[in-house]
Amino acid sequence: MSDLLDRPVWHALTGRQAHLAVAQGAAVRIDPGYGVFAALREPSAECWDALAATLEGPDDAVGLVETDLPQPSAAFQVLREAELVQMVWYGGEVPFEHDPRIALLGQADAAEMAELAHATEPGPWSTRTHEYGAFYGIRVDGRLAAMAGERLLLPGLAEVSGVCTWPEFRGQGMAAALVRKVMHGFQKRGDRPFLHCYGDNIGAIRLYEKMGFRLRRRLSLLVLALA
């Protein structure tokens, strides 16, 4: 598990989610409709050149998630650096809990999902991010108040992602209920849950620890564009 989670994007896009990659070989990149994730085979000149070739212009960007930030080649400019906290589930079996508030989300909900994600910034969100897998939501008076779903898939592991709630609906247990729903689905198919969140999101980290997640290690996010 350790080696896989040290390089989650590389192992996802060369393994269970290779079908989502639009470039493979010295560098991999996910279909931009799903997000910005990319990875290098190793930080060599050949791999940096291969990654640069996947970018479609000055407005395009890719995001690397690594244990140590590589030094980009001169072809790139750094748009953002951030610390990520990687957490793994140690809470045992997730029992099924029927919650009538929770509903499976789909294409008809995509615009509301994007609005919520862009407003609360749980992580990169693009036009097809909601198609990674099952996403669930809770509505209040018809409005999508909170959601959670899945993202990267590794052998025996699945990432909880897109966990977000409008500020006026926080503190009501919606995020925890949705995360449990997502994880129950993971465990039914034999996947152990893991997740990432920004290192300064103390509230989320405390929630996940209370639920049964434990810190595995800190990673770095590096978002790059062509120089």
Secondary structure, 3 states (H helix, E strand, C coil): CHHHHHCHHHHHHCCCCHHHEEECCCEEEECCCCCCEEEECCCCHHHHHHHHCCCCCCCCCEEEEECCCCCCCCCEEEEEEEEEEEEEECCCCCCCCCCCCEEECCHHHHHHHHHHHHHHCCCCCCCCHHHCCCCEEEEECCEEEEEEEEEEEECCEEEEEEEEECHHHCCCCHHHHHHHHHHHHHHHCCCEEEEEEECCCHHHHHHHHHHCEEEEEEEEEEEEEEC
